[in-house]
Each structure stands twice: as C-alpha cells, then as structure tokens.
Amino acid sequence: MDVELLEIRQHMGRFPPFDGISDDLLDEVAGQVEVAYFKAGSDILTLNQEVHDFCYIRSGAVEVYRRGGELYNRLGEGDIFGHFSLLRNRRTRFPAKAMEDTLIYFIPEAVFFQLCEADEHFADFVEVERPRLESTVEQDKKQNDMMITRVRKLVSRYPVMVEASTTVQEAARLISDYQASAVLVLDEPCDNPRYTFRDSEGRAWQVRGILTDSDFRTRVVAAGRPADTPVGEVIAHKLIAVQSDESVHEAMLCMLRNNIHHLPVMHRRSPVGIVHLSDIIRYETQSSLYLVSNIFHQSSQEGLARLTPDVNAAFVRLVEEGADSRMIGSALSTIGRSLSRRLLELAEAELGPPPVPYCLMALGSMARNEQSIVTDQDNALVLSDDFDPEKHDDYFLALATRLSDGLAACGYAYCKGDIMATNPRWRQPLAVWKGYFREWIEQPTPERLLHSSIFFDLDSVYGENPLVEQLQDLVAELAPKHPRFLASMARNALGRTPPLGFFRTFVMEKDGKHNNSINLKRRGTAPMVDLIRVHALACGSRAQNSFQRLEDIDRTQLLAPGVSDRLRYALEFLSMSRIRHQMIDLQHELEPDNNIEPENVSDTERHNLKDAFQVLSNAQKFLKFRYPMPSRSR
C-alpha cells in the first residue's frame, strides 16, 4: 500500500464508524476513495441530486440543510454525510455546502453497502431513521472502550524512518525537525520476514529497530559515541511492535511486559506509526484499568479506602467521555469486584488459608455488572459441603467481617437488609444454598419472593467459581418449569410503577427529603430490571446482565418483535439519566443520589423520560397477562 493510501486509511481509522471496522475492510475503503476539493460556499450535494457515493470530511467544515432550506447540522473533520440518501432512493434529501475550503473523500455506494453487510456496528451507525428515544440513545453511544478500541486510533501521523547507515547526528536532526520522539530504523531484508515490507517505489525493507530520544542520551551521548556513528550500531537487537488491529489494552500490556515507552504500530508488515506510553496513559486514564491495577498494589484496607476519590474521578471521566451505561456499569462493577478480591486476599494473608474451599457470591447490581456510583453491599459466601460450622465458621465470620468493614471504608454502605456474608444465613455450604433456591422457586411466599428479587442476580467474585456456577445452573433449570413462581415474580415486579400520571405527566415523590423529585432507580431502572429478570428466568437464561438477558429473550421469541429493542433503549436512557445526574452531584461536591427534579432537566430529556417510562408502563401491563397465576389443583 502506497503512502497516500496509508494516510487515507490512517485518518479514517481514527473516526467513527471506521474506527471499529477491521483492517481488511478499512483497506477496501481506502483503496476506492475518490478525493475532491470544494471552495468555501460551494455546493457539495444539491437537493434531489442523484448520488452514488457517501461523503467523509477529510478537512474543512460542511453545513447540511433540510429540504426547506433551514440548517440541519454542521459537520467537521471525520464526519460523514450523504449515507441517508443511499439508504433511501439515491436522491439527495439533505443538501450540503462547504462552509470553508473543504476536502471530501467520496466512497462508492458498492463499498458502503458492503460495509453495511459485513459490519453490524457500521450498519447501526449509519441507520438514522429511528424513533426519538432510540435515536437519542444511539447518538449518545461512543466506541471508547479501551478493551475493543484498536491501537491505530492512537496513531496520529506516519513514522519518521531512516536507513541503518544514517548517522546518529542526522537521525537526531530528523527527530528535532519532525518534533518526534523516535525514528524507525530500516535495513536490507534478511532474517525477519515479519517486519519486511515494500515502499511506494517497490523497494523491499526490513524494520530493524527503533531509536528514541532517550536512546541518544544513554547509548550515544553517555556512551561517548561520535556523531557519525551509524544508527544501526546503537539500536536494540530485538524489535517489539504491535499490529494496528490490536486493542489499546494489548498495546499497554506489551509495553509493561517489555518495559518500553515506544511501540511501533504495523499494518500487516508495514510501519504506520509509533505510539508512546503517554498516548496510552492519556487514553486509558479515561477508563478503570489503571485504578484496578492500583487496587491490587495496595497492602492495607486504609490504602484501599484512600482510592475512593479515584473511583469517583474515574466515574466522572467515563461519563464525560461518552461511555454508555453498560460500559460504566461494567467498569464500576469491576472496581467493586477488585476491591472485594483484594480485601479477601489481605484477610487470608492475616487469617491464614481457608479451612475449606469457598466462593464470594456477588448479588444485585454487582452481579449484573450494572453498578453505579451510589451502591451498597450485597454479597454472600458459598462454602464447600465439607464445611463444619463448629470447626470452620469462626474463620469465615472473621473473613466476612473484614470484607464488609473494608467495603464500608471504601464507600460501599452496609446493606440495610443485612444481605451480607456477615449474616450466618448467607454464609452456608453449597447444599444449603441449593435448598434455599429450590424452596424459593417451588414454594414461593412473599418473603421468599423478596429474596428471589435479590438472589436471582448472582455471580462469582473470588474463590472457587464452580460453587456459584452450580447455583446459576440450578436456577436456569428449575425456573422455567414452575409457572406459579414466574407468576408470583411477575406480580412482585409490579410493585414499583413508573411515575406517569394522567396525560403522561410526572408523579413526584412526596417523601420530604426529595420532595417534588423522581427517584430514577426506584421508579425506573429497578422495575425495568425486575421485569427483564422475570422474562429471563422464564426462558432459562444464564445471563446476569440485563442487556445480555434481553439478547437471550430475543432468541427465544418470548416477546413480540421490537419489544426487546424498546426495553433496551428505555433502560439505557433511564440508566444514563441517573448516571449523568450523579456525575453532576459529584462535580458540585454534593452527595450523589438517584433523584432528579424534572424542572431542572431540558425539554428533550423530559420528553425522552416520558417515552422511557411509557415503555416501562406498557411492559408491566403485559407482564401480568404473560404470566397468569395457575389455578391450584383440588
């Protein structure tokens, strides 16, 4: 691939929706791009013009208009337009004009439809004609999760390269001229075909190594080497590089494993850039991984407790950077799980190894990977059936106490319902736990149903995972076979209704402290999670996360077409509204909670809240008809 095409693919690979597609698809796009220049004020697409391409803005700015002439949108570098016309009748419905001198990449319709067929996320991104709530949720999504983001997104320019015979003085001058921090060193092909490529003139080269600015200090200046020393004599013998399709996370691990700060990025065998550790740090500090790593380096409960401000800061950064509720819930749950694991590791170091195998079982939002910044403790211990209370319970009570007190010190409030491993009822061998679950499912009572709404979101956190997995399997096997249990769970899920009054006005809380507000958890996300759980139990889903449960429900066709999608968008919007208001509280140094005041939100958010609550209301009405209470046999 020549330098021009590399530059095209490198630029497009930094922006959505191209930042998520494979290298092969990105090559296909770059190879068929046609470039056009438009002066400021000139038309790019006119109304009803026949179109056979969609447009990517390489540089400049574009205004898009409605057919009536009013301004619809302003777009800049990395934005796309014209795709809606391709999806309809290949006639321009939204005319476009250059606001300033603009460079456009035209991408043929054949490539556009190939991308739609080959990549689901690309197809979702360019589909624009959606209901208001769905459209709002989709527009809020950004693919900024470092676990899936490709390292090519961090590459901002083509690497500076020199031949092995170049002097260190000349290499230093190039580094200075290009304001780079390193150069790649090329030589004739020899022993490593992995890094052998052909340049734009067809000449074969091998990337032999990298020379950084710090190498000049240690290997040239400090070593007293003359200025005419060839760079090939001072580079390290082993080249460590990463492919552009690798994740940012993998690039970080590569640097940490090899104790390096610069990492060449290769597209197949050709160099396309260099990332520095600072690039990855800037990117990854927007996520929770550095915080998780820090958790496992703490040697005391006090050290873990001091990380609480970092947890809040990580939460705020995630929201500000456009993460969706699933990413935020997963990140916060990962932090909570990591704190729990580290507390148990510290406790075991103090108390000694456990006398019998055990597993810490997370319940509720942590088990679902849906934690928010406002959360309490819900956990239990599943012990081996070799457990002998007289011999072993003192150990596990001490272990549970250290865990619970440690989590409280880290900002996780004690459970008001005492659903914690410090309660002996929730510190039992596997056989007892199986008896609990069988009883709850086969003989539902109001108290047992209350436990079911908590314990039927369960996952392993630390220890012998199969102990908890057996309980998950038991629930998935038994629940679909007991219609009375499902009917009881369905009625229990109707206890919390959305705050909609007549004509879809809001019904406010009247509890004093939060007067004239709406509790988005109690009246929104919690009842939504409850009804999704019922459907998931009915179809035998082993998933714990609400969004994954909806995917399982979809596959069983238990709900009418489109219902799962509406539930998914409603849950996402309610969750993000709750999360954003918690972020605002933190930014104003207030104690975050689950309440919002409708008069303090925008008109658009109020409309979308009503839409989401209406979806919940409709789903609750369906729930009691879908799971009728079976008549008792005489």
N, C-alpha and C positions, 0 to 999 in steps of 0.2 A: 504494500500500500504506500503510495507516494505521500510526500509531506503535506500537500494540500488536503488530501482526503483524511489524513490523520488529524489535521487541525479541525476539520469539519466534525468528525466523529467525537473528538475530544471535547469540543464545545457543546455539541448536542447532548453528550452523555452526562453533562452536569445539570441538566434541567429536566423537570418532569414534562411529559411522561417517558422521555427517552432514558432517564437515569435508572429506570427499573428494568429495561429490556436487556436481553442477552447480548454479548459481544457480536455474535453472528448476525442478529437482526440489526444491530447498530451499524455493522459493516454494510449490510444491504441498503440501508437508508442512505448512508454517506456516499455510497457508490453511485446513487441515482439522483442526487440533489442537483438542481439547476439554480444558479445564483443570479439574482437580478438586483439592480440598484435603482432606488426611487428618490428623486429630489423632494425636498420639503414641499408640502402642498399638493403633490401629485397623487392621482388615484392609483390604488393597487388593485382593488376589486370594485366594480360598479354594480349597481342593482340589476338583478336578472341576467348578469353576465354568465355565460356557460363556463363552468370550471371543471378542471380535471386534475387539480393539484390542491394540496393544502399547504399552508404557509408557516414558516418558522422564522422568527425575527432574530437575525444574527447580531445586528446592531441598529440603533435608532429607536424610533417610537412611532406607534400607529394608533389612530383613532378608528373605532368601529361604530357604525351608525345603524339605527333601526331603519326600516323601510320608509318610515315617515320623515326621516331626516334628523331626529333627535339623537344625541350622543348616547351610545350604549355602553362603551367601555374604552379604556385607554390601556394599551399594551406596550411592553418594553422588551428588552433583551431576554431571549429564552422563551417568550410566549408563543403560542400557536393560534392560528385563526383559519377560517375557511373550511374546517372539517365538518361543520354543521351542514354546509351546502352539499358536500359529498354524501352525507348520510341521508339527505332528502332527495332532491331531484336534479342535482348538479347545476343548480342555478343559484346565484348569489342572493341571499336573503339579508345579509348584513354587510353593506358596502364598507370598504376600508380605505383610508387615506393616510399617507405619510405625514406625520406631524413635523418631522425633521428629516434630514438626509438619512435614508434607511437602507440596510442590506437585508434582502429576504432570501431564504432558501425555499425553493419550490420543491415539494415532494410529490411524486406522481401518485394518482389515485390507486394504481395497482399495488404500490408499496403500502399505502395507507390501509387498504383492505386486508393485505397480507398481515400487517401488524395487528389489526383487529382480530383476525382469526387465530394468530399464533400466540398472542399475549393478552390474557384476561384483564390485567391491570391497565394496559393501554386502552383496551376497548371501553372499560369502565370510565377512564379519564375523559375520553372524547365524547361520550354519550352525554348530552346536555339537556335533553327534553325530559325532565323528571318532575314529580310533584314537589311542592315547595320544601317540605321537611326533608325529603330525600336529597334534593339538590343542595340544601344548606349543609347537610352532614357531609356530602361528598366534597363540597368545596372546601370544607374545613380540614379534610384529610391531607396529610403530607407524608411522603415516604422518607422519614428521617430517622428510622430506627437503625442504629449502627450495626445490628446483627444482620440486616439484609441490605444495607446500603453498600454499593460497590466502591472499591477504593478509587476507581477512576474519577469519582465525583470530587475527590480532593485534589486532583491534578489540575493545575491552573495554566501550565504552559509546557511547551516542548523542552526536553532537557538539553543542556549545553553539553556537547560531546567533543572530544579531542582524540587524536591518534596517540598510541603508546609512545611514539617517538617525540611528541611535543615536550618542550622543556617545562619545568615546573614554574618558571617565571612567566611564560606565555599562558599557561593554564591559570595562574593567579590573576593575570590581567583580564582574561575572559570572565572569570568569576566576578571580578570587580565591575567590568563593563556591563555585564548582564544582571548585576545585582543578585547573583545566585549564591547558593551556599555549598555547591558541589558541581563537579563535572563527571560525566561518564567517560571511561577510557576504552577506546576501540583498538582492535588489532586484527591482523590477518586471521581467518578461520583456522582453528587447529583442533583442540581437544574437547570442545564442549558445544555440540550442535544445538543444545537447548537455548543458547543465547546467540546463535548465529542468524543473521538477517541480511537482506539486501536493501541498499539505499535507493533513492529515487532514480539514480543512474544505473542501477542494476549491479553495482559492485557489492560483493559479499564482505561482511564484517562480523566480528565476534565481540560482544561486550565483555571485556576482560575484568573490569573492576570500576570502582568509584573513588574519586579523590575529593575530600571535603575540606572546608576551610580549617577545621581543627587538625586534619592530617598535615596541613602545611606547617602548623605550629610544632607538632610533635615529631613528624617524620622528615621535615626539611629544615626548618629553622633550628629547632632544638638539637637535631642530629648534625648540624653543621654542613649540610649538603650544599653544593654550589648551585647557582641559579640555572645552569644549563643541564641539570640532571633530567633525564627523560622521566616522564610521569609513570611509565611502565615499570620503573625500578622502585617506586615508592608505594605503589598500591598494594592492598592486601591480595593474597593469592586466591582467596575464595570469594566469589561474588554471591551475595544474598539478595534476591529480588522477589517480587510478588507479581502475580498476574492481575491485570486490570479488572478481571471478573471477580476477584476475591473480595470478601467483605472487609469493611474497615476494622472490624473486630479481629479478623485473622491477621491483618497487617500489623495491628498493635501487638498481638501475641508474638509475631515474628520478630519485631523489634525488641521486645522484652526478653525473649528467649536468647537472642544473639547479642544483646547489649549494644545495639547500634541506634543511631539517631537519624540516619538517612536510608531510604529504601527505594531503589529503582523500581518503577512500575512498567511491566512489559505487556504489550498486546501480542499474545502468542510469543514470538521470539524477538519482536521489535520493541525497542525502548520508546515509551510515550511520555515519560515524566519521572519526577523524583518527588516523593513525599518526605517531609521532615517530621520528627516526633511531635514538634509543636503543632503541625497541621492536625495530627490525630488527637492531640490533647485538646485543642480548641474544639474539635468536633465531638469528642467523646465526653467532655465535661457537661455536655447537654443531656447526657443520659446517666444511668445509675451505676455503670460498671466500676468506675473509679471509687465510688462510695462503697460498693460491695467489697472491692479489694481492700479498702481501708478497714472495713469491719473485721475482716479475718486477720488483720495485723494488730488488733487491739488485745491487750493482755489482761484486762480487767473490766468489770462492769462499769466502773467510773469512766474508763476510756470510751466505752460504747455509748454511754449516756451523753458524753461531750459531742457526739456526732449528730445529735438531734437537729441543731441548726443547719447542718449539711443536708439532712434529709429534707427539711423544708425548702432549702435552696434548690435542691435537685428537682423537687416537685414543681416549683415556680418556673425553673428553666424549661422543663418538659412542656408545660402549658404554653409558655411564651413562644417556644419553637414550633408549636403547631401539632404536637403529638395528639393522637386520638385517645379516647377513654380506655381502649383495650391496651394500648402501649403504656399509658400512665398506670392503669391498674396492675399490669404485669410488673412494671418497674417497682412500684411501691410494695407489691407482694413479695418480689424478690428481695427487697431490702428487709422486709419483716421476717421472711424465712431465714435470711442470712444472720440477722440479729439473734433469732431463736437458736440457730445452729451453733453460733459462736458462744452463746450463753451456756448451752449444754456442753460444749467442748470444755469450757472453763470449769463448769461444775464437775464434770467427770475427772478433770485433772486434780481437783481438790478432793472429791469423794472417793476416787478410785474407779476402776472399770465397773460397769453394771453387773449385778449378780446373775441376771438372765437377760436375754435379748428383749429389746423394746423398740417402739417407734412413736415419735411425737406426731400426733394427728392434728392438722390444722382444720378448722371448721369455718363456715361462713365465708366472708369476703376474701380472706387469705386463701382458702381452698379453691375458690373460684378464680383466683388471680384478678380480683376486682377491688383491691383495697384503695381507699382514698386517704387523704392526709388526716381525716377525722375517723378514728377507728379505735376499737377496744380489743381485748384479748378473748379469743375463743379457741381453746385447744384441749386436748385430752391425750392420755398415754394408753397405747395398746401394748400389753405385755405378753410375753411368751406364756403358753399354757403351763410351763414349768414354774410359774410364779407361785410362791408360798408367802401369803401375807405376813405371817409371824417372822419369817426369816428375811424377807426382802422389802417389805413396804416402807420401813424407815428410810431406806436408801432412796426409793422413788419419791417419797414425800419430800425429802430434802432436795432432790433433783428438781422436782416440780416447783418447789418454793423459790429456789434460786432462779429458775426460768421466769416465773411470774413476777417476782420482785424486780428482776433485771429488765423485763419488758416494760414494767411500770416506770422505772427510772428513765427508760428511753422514750417515753411519751405514749405508750400503749396502755390505756386505762384498764384497771381491773374490771372484769365482766360483772355487771350488776346482777346478772342471773346466775353467777357462780359457775359458769360453763368453763372451767379451767381444770387443769390436771391436779391442782391442789385439793380439789374436791374428790374424796375417795370413790365416789360413784363413777367418776370419769377417769379412773386410774385402775383399769381392770385387765385381766387376761383376755386373749382373743375369744375363747369360748364364751365368756360372759358377754362380750360385745356382740357376738353373733346372736346370742339370746335376746339382747336388747333390740336389735334390728328386726328380728323375727316377730317379736312381741309388738313392736310399733307398727309393723306392716299388717300382721294377721289379726291384731286385736286393737284397732285404733280407738283411742279415747282423747278427750280434749287435752290432757296433759301430754300424752304420747305424741299427739299431732304437733304440739308446741316444740317438743324435742325434734320431731321429724323436720320441721322447717329450719332447724339449726344443723342437725347432724347429717342431713342428706346432702349437704355440701361438705365433702371430706376429702382430704388429700394428705399424703405423707410428706413430712418435712425433714426428719432426721432419724436415723436408725435403720431398723430392718423394714424396708419398704413393703415386702410381701405381706406383713401383718395387716397393713391398711388396705392393700390391694385386694385381699380376700374379702374385706368388708364391701369394697366397691363392687366386686363381682356378685356378692350376695344380694345387694340392693338391686342391681341391674337384672338379676334373675328373678327375684321374688315380686318386685313392684308391679310389673305388667300383669301378673296373674291374680291380683287382688283388687277388683273393681271397687269394693267398699272403701279400701284405703285410698284409692285415687279420688273417689267421690268426696271423701272426708277432707283430703288435702285440697281439693278444688274449692270446697266451701270455706276452708280455713284461709285460702288465698284471697277470698273476697272481703276479708275483714278490714282491709285498708283500701279505700277507694280514692281515685284521683280527685283533685279539688275543683271540679266543674259543677257550677250551678245551672240555673235556667239560662238559656240562650248562650251557653258556654262561657259564662262569666266565672271568675275565680271565687272559690270559697276559702276564706282566710282562716289561719289558726287564731284561736282565742285563748291562748294559754298564759297570757300575762307577759312573760319574758320576751316572747316572739310574736306579740300581738300584731295582727294585720300582715302576716307573712305566710309563706308557703314552705313547708318542710319538704324539700325535694327528695329526700331519702324515704321518709315515712309515707308520703303521698305519691311518689313517682317511681324511683328506681327499685325500692324494696318490693312493692306489689308486682312490678314488672318481673323481677327476678323470681318471685313466688309462682307466678302463673307459668313462666317458662319452665321452672323446675317440675311442675305437675306434668306438663306435656313430655318432658324429657324422661321422667320416671315411667310414663305410660309406654313410651317407645323403646325402653330398655337401654337408653343412652348411658354410656360410662363416662361421658364428658362431665366436667365440673363447671367450666367457664360458660356463662350464659350465651355468649355468641357461638361457641362451639356446640352447645346444646341445640341452638336454633339450626345449625347446619345438619345435625343428626335428625332433628324433627323434619327438616325439609326432605331428607332422603326417604323418610317413611311415608310421606304424603299424608300425614296425620291432619294437617291444616290445609285449608283451601289455598290454591295458587296465589302468591303475592302476600299472604298474611305474615309469613315469617319475615319477609323483607320489611314490611311496615313495622313489625315489632322491633326489628334490628335497628332501623333508623330512629324510632322513638326512644329506645333505650340509649342509643348513642347520644342523642340530643339532650335528653334529661341528665345523663351522666356528665356530659361536658358542661352543661349549665351549672350543675352543682360544683364541679371541679373549678370552673373559672371564678365562681363567687368565693370559693375557699382561697384561691390564689389572691384575689383582691383583698380579702381579710388579712392574709399574711403580709402582703405588701404595705398595708396600712397599720401593721403591728397590732392587729386585733386577733382574738382567739377565733380560729375558723370554725364554722358550724355548717349545718345543712340547710339553712333558711335563706330565702330570698324575699325581697319586697317587690312585688310586681311594678310599683310605680318607679322603681329605680332601674328598671331594665328598658331596653329600647323597644320601639313598636314591633320591629321584626322579631325580636326574641319572644315578646309576649304572644305574637301570632303563632310562632313555632311551638311554644309551650302548650298553647291550647290544642294545636294539632297533635302533639305527642300525647297529651292527656286524653284526647279523644280516642286515639289508637288504643291506649290502655283500657279505657272505659269499654270500648267495643269488644276487646279481647276478654275482659272479665265477664261480660254478658254471655259470651259464647261458652266460657269455661263451665258454667253450671249446667248448660244443656249438653255439653260434650261428655260430661262425667256424671250421669244421673245416679242417685243413690239406689242400689239394687234392693228390692223388697226382701225382707227376711223370710226364709222358709219356715213353715209351721212345723 
